[in-house]
């Protein structure tokens, strides 16, 4: 299905019924990567909504369309679907969009799950940390699957790696939409909704100490580290990922 927004038609899919849960994919790939979550979350009683952001999947962008913040598109989609508030689940770059949306529209967010995400924080101390973690151009020269899938998964699941590359590689490098807010530690410290942060112990972008920086600064935030996972924990270990998210949602 498509939702018309200024300059684009956003492709989205729904499954299940109940409290709405919007899923935001990574910068690599599109909503199809949520295949391991949609059915379990729908079975748990959630109305799962997964959509393709501009530059990804089946979303159509008009020629010469003006740049639009990704969180603005999300707000328009939520309005189009007639939803007052939603649970948000974002992974990697989708987590940055989720933070941006939560800062702009806090009353629309019932709860927030951000997984394997650098978070988009612009404070200079954090930017220096990220440059140390991912020195350029050396890091960027690594194959996409080495950067975004953990070694345990790559060693054990060649078919899964191939499928992930098929879905993720097609959109890798797509232009990112602008943010509506300047995300800072101070801004995130003002979030009041329940927040769950997840990462993998082999995530090269957001290893556990980085996740802890966010957990320490967001009031009441909970943190979970998934063993043997890299930057795509939802794909690499869907059973563990789903259990952590559903346990959190059940309390909110």
N, C-alpha and C positions, 0 to 999 in steps of 0.2 A: 504494500500500500504506500501511497505517497501523501505527504503533508505539504501544502504550498506555503512557502515563506518567501520574503522578499529576495528575489534573485535566484531562487532555487526551488526544487521539489525534493524534500527529504524522504528517502526510502526508509520505511520502518516495518517491523513485523511484531505481532503480538501472540502470546500464548498464555493460557490459564485465565483465572479470574480471582479477584480479591484485591488486596492492597497493591497499588501500582509500584512496580520496581523498574526503573529505567537503567539500562546497561550501556555504558560508554566504552567503546573499543579503544585499543591502543592506536598510536600513530601508524604502526604497521598493521595492515589488514582492514577488516570491516566487521560488521555485525555478525557475519557468518561464523566468526571465531568463537561466539558464545554458544556453540552447539552443545557443549558439555554442561551448560548451566540452565538453559531455557526449560528443558523438560523437568529436571529435578526441582527447580524453583517453582514452576507452575504446579507441579504435584504437591508442593508444600503449601499451596494456597495463595500464590502471588500472581498478579497480572504482569507478566514480563513483557517489556517493551524494549526492543533493541533496534537501533537505527544507525544508518551510515552518515557520518559527517561529510561535509563538503570535501570533495577530492577523493572520496572513498566509495567503494561498492557501487550500488545502483542509484545513489543520489545524483540528481541532474542539476547542474549549475548553468545559469544563463550566460551567454557571452557578454563580457564587459560588466558583469555584476559587481557592484560595490562590495568591498570587504565587509564581512559581518562577523562579530564575535561569536565563537562557537556556543558560548553560554546563552547568547541571545537567541540563536536557533533553537536551543534546547527549551528555553522559556516559551517560544512560540509553539513548539511541538506540544508541550504540556498544556498550553491553552487550547490548542486545536483539539486535543483529546478530551477536553473538559475536565481536567484534573486540578484539584485545589492544591494538593501536595503529593510528593512521591518519595519513595526510598531511592537513593542514588547509589549505583555501583560503577566505579570507574577504574580501569586499569591503565597503568603507564600514562601516556598523554591524555587518555580519557579521565584519569584521576585529576589532572590539571584542570580540565574543563569542569569537573565536578566541584573542585574547590572554588573556581571562579563563579559558578552558578550559586553555590552556597553563600558566597560573600555578597552577591547581588540580590539574591532572593531567599534569604534564610527561612522565611515563613513557609516557603514551598517545599522545604526539605524535611521529611520526617526523620530520616537517618541518613548517614553518609558512610559509604565504604570506599576506601581508596587503597588500591593494591599495586604493589610494585611500581611506585611512581616517584619521580624526583620532585613532584609537587609544584614546580614552577616558581619557587621562592626566589625573589630577586635580591635579597640582602647580600651584600658583597662577601661576607664571610662564608656564606653558603655557596655562592658562585665559585669562590676559590676552592672550596672542598670538591665541588663537582669537576673542576678542571684537573685537580689532582687524581680523582678517581678515573676520569676518562680523558687522558691526555690526547690531544689532537695534533697531528693527523693519525697517530698510531692506532688509537682505538677505532676510529672510523674505518680504517683499512681492514679490520677483522670482518670475516663473513657475517652476514646478518644473523644466522642461526647461532653462531658462537657468542655474539653479543647478547642475544635475547632468549636463548634456551640454555638451561643448565647442562653441565657435562654428564650428569647421571641420566638425564632424559635422552640426550643425544646418543649415549652409549647403548641404551636399552631399547629405544623405540625408533628405528630408522623410518618406518612407515609414518609414524606420527610427525617426525621432523619434515618429511617430504610433504605431507598434507599441510602442515603449518606454513612451510615456505610457499606453497601454492596460494594460500590465502593471504599471508602477510606480505610476501614479496611484491605482489601486484600493486599495493598502495604505498610501499615504502618510499619515502622521499616526497610524498604529497605535501604541498604547501600547507602550513598550519594556519588556522584562522587566528585573528588577534584575540587578545584577552580584554575583558571589560574592566578588570581591576588590576592594579599592581599588587601581586601576591607577595606579602611579607610575613615575617614571624608575628609581628604585632597584629596584622589583620587576621591571621589564622587564630591567634589567641582570643579573638572575640567570638569565635563560633560557639554556639550554645546547643546545637543538636547533638544527639549521640553519634560518635565517630568511631569506626573501626579501621585500623591500619594493618595491612598485611604485606609481607614480603617473603622472598625465598632466601635461604641461607647461602645460595650461590648467585644471587642477583648482582650483576656487575654495575648496575645503575643505582639501585637503592638497597644496598646491603643492610642487615639489621641495625648497625649503628646509625645509619641515616634515618631509618624508620623511627628510631628512638628519639631523634631530634624533633620529629613532628609530634610524637606521643607526649613528650615532655612539655610541649608548648601549646597543645590544644587541650583545653580543660576537659577532664574526664575521658579522654580518648583511650581506647584499648588497642593493644598491639598483639599480633600473632605472627610467628615466623614458621614457615612451612619448610620442612626438611627436604633436602635434595632438589630444591626448585631454583630455577633462575628467574629471569625477568618476566616470564609468562606462566606464573604459577597456576592460573586458572586453566591453562591448557595442559601443563605438564602433570599436574596432580589434581584433576577435577574433583575427585571424591573428598580429599582433605580440604580443598578450597571451598567447596560447596558446604561442607559440614561447618566450617568456621563462620561462613557468612550467614547460613541459616540459623545457627546458634545465636548469633548476634541479633539478627532480625527478629527472632522470636521474642526477644526481650524488649522490643521497641515497636 
